[in-house]
Amino acid sequence: MYAIVYEAEAQADLLAILSYYADEGGMALAENIGSRIETALAGLAYLSYRSIESSLVHGTREFTCSKS
């Protein structure tokens, strides 16, 4: 099992994303999206290579959360 570490920049990005959804759709929407993101990322502790190498940011990986 791997540790999930949120760098300061990632934490700031997540806060900005959730703030946007809270402003646009309300706190319930922001909480729902935040929960889905956290659940999806927690799965990376067991299967870390479900993410792919980023074609946009060198040296990083990308992971897409499902809509369900």
N, C-alpha and C positions, 0 to 999 in steps of 0.2 A: 504494500500500500504506500502511496506517495502522499506527501503533505501538500495541501493547497495553500499557496502563499499569495496574498493580494498585495502587490506593490502599491506604493502611495499613489502613483499615477492611475493604476487600475481602480483603486478605491474612489478616487476623484471622478473618474469617468463613469463608474457605476452610479455614484451619487447624482451626477449631472443627468444621466439617462432617467433615473427614477424621479428626479425633480421635474423633468420635462413631462413625463407621463402623469405625475401628480397635478401639474398645472393644466394639462390638456384634458385629462379624463378623470381626475380625482384620485384620492388616496387609495381607494379600493383597487383601482387599476394598477397603480404604482406598486402596491403591496403584492398583488397577484403576479406581476411581471418580475418583481424582485425575488419572490419565492421560486418561480420557475427558473430563473437564472441560477440561484443558489443550488437548487436541486440538480440542475444539469451539470454545474461545475463540480459538485460533490462527487458525481460519478467518475470524474477524471482521476480521483484518488486511486481507483482500481484499474481503470483502463485509460491511462494517460495518452496513449497514441490514437485515441479517437479524434483528437484534434489534428489539423493539418498544418504544414509549414505555410506561413503567410506569404502571399505574393505581393502584399502591399507594404509590410513592415519587416525589414530584414532582421533575422534572428528571433522572430516571434512565431507563435502558432495561433491558429484561428479555430474557433469552435462555434457552431451554430446551434442555438437552442430551438427546439421544436415549438410549434404553436399550441400543441395540446397540453 
